[in-house]
Amino acid sequence: MAPQFKEVKIPQGDLIQVQDGKLVVGDHPVIGTLRGDGIGLDITPAMQAVVNAAVQKAYGGKKAIAWCPLYAGLEGLHHYGTEFPEETVEAIKYLKVAIKGPFTTPIGEETHVCLYCAHQQNHPGKCDKCGKEDGVTPRFRSINVRFRQALDLYACVRPVRYFEGVPAPNKYANKVNFIIFRENTEDVYAGHDFERGSDVATAIIELVRQKTGRQIRLDSGIGVKPISLFGSKRLVRKALRWAVQQRLPSVTLVHKGNIMKFTEGSFCKWGYEVAAEEFGDVTITEKKLWEELGGKMPEGKVLVKDRIADSIFQQIQTRPDEYSVLAVPNLNGDYLSDAAIALVGGLGLGPGANMSDDYAMFEATHGTAPKYTGLDKVNPGSLILSAVMMLEHLGWSEAARLIIGGMERAIQAGVVTYDLARLMKAEGRPGVREVSCSGFGQAIIERM
């Protein structure tokens, strides 16, 4: 029986189902859509226009997406009186797949934040900066993080690839084409941080002294970062499945196990265990490759290897083509994802998804940039490429390829938004034409 929603209006279409771990998708799947705050109001319509055009062109009208508006952030505040409505979470569970723009995240210590302009202040009511009276709410924890926790979206999936014509700071950028699977629920995201001098911090320091004889400075803040066997194995399992399904050559376990042996070191150990126990017929370890096979990779196998976290930051810059799938704990994955996107030109073209075994949420990976809200100015590429991931998740690869091709040709032609136009002009490239957010979407559509 369908749940009764207060604000969510489910459009006519096919509800996505999960059967035996596989997605069942009709010709008119209902997709949850959250516009987001700030520039989300600009980039979300541009994304939808591109996706609609690609689906129409790929399938001649036989398939179409039924977009279902959902609300969080400022729209959640207006519809429900809260920035994170429980009904929105339940609707995503019902629909199985959603795509969202960026949401405001408070970063200071003030008691209230304005969801129009992200200004923070110490009182409710009218915003001291933008003057709006219906957007100020008590400070809150990250909406993005709460979605991940409420839906158990344990894998943050970030493809990183180069688009020809994008000014990139690294001379090997054209060799970058890998995907990062970052654990999304443990490590520092599920960690506990205790203030210097607090009862808990003092108790932990004393416990460590009693049990190990090691003395932590008494004026230390204390952090606890859990990394579990369960969380590690399911993340690596998802990365391995992706590599096998996409016929990619390797999966690399990234960790700092040389220092943190029983958290990140265990992540690596448990990752190898998953490969051996569940994928032994299609995987081979780097150790076996060199010690038993003389370095000759058997055809059709996936190489499983590991790298120390600090080393991988160097290697993705100097020999990125040696990596195809990276499986990483939370904190190092956070750093690595943004560093990798910078190699190929920045977050404007960085897609992302947060996934569990049952639900998938695709998202823009950048912030809300409220000063550009409503100006039809910013680059919608991140959300459009996230929609490409969504189409691939649905099994609609034909439409996904059309969008990629259209974007490649728009960039090669120099028809781009201000961020890329500025960089291209600085390099002395002729014929660059700066277009708006919606104009970039139209340029992609015209070149599909």
QUIUR-V529879 format. One record per run of one state. SS is the DSSP state (helix for helix, strand for strand, loop for the rest). FROM is the first residue (numbers start at 1). TO is the last residue. Records with the same first field share a line. If there is no record, write none. Layout:
SS->FROM-TO + FROM-TO
//
This chain:
loop->1-13 + 15-16 + 20-21 + 25-28 + 35-39 + 60-65 + 71-72 + 81-85 + 96-96 + 101-111 + 115-119 + 122-135 + 139-142 + 151-154 + 162-172 + 176-176 + 184-186 + 195-198 + 213-221 + 227-228 + 246-249 + 256-263 + 279-282 + 292-301 + 319-319 + 323-324 + 329-329 + 344-346 + 350-350 + 356-359 + 365-369 + 373-380 + 395-396 + 413-414 + 417-417 + 427-432 + 435-436 + 447-448
strand->14-14 + 17-19 + 22-24 + 29-34 + 66-70 + 97-100 + 112-114 + 120-121 + 136-138 + 155-161 + 177-183 + 187-194 + 222-226 + 250-255 + 283-285 + 302-308 + 325-328 + 351-355 + 360-364 + 415-416 + 433-434
helix->40-59 + 73-80 + 86-95 + 143-150 + 173-175 + 199-212 + 229-245 + 264-278 + 286-291 + 309-318 + 320-322 + 330-343 + 347-349 + 370-372 + 381-394 + 397-412 + 418-426 + 437-446
//
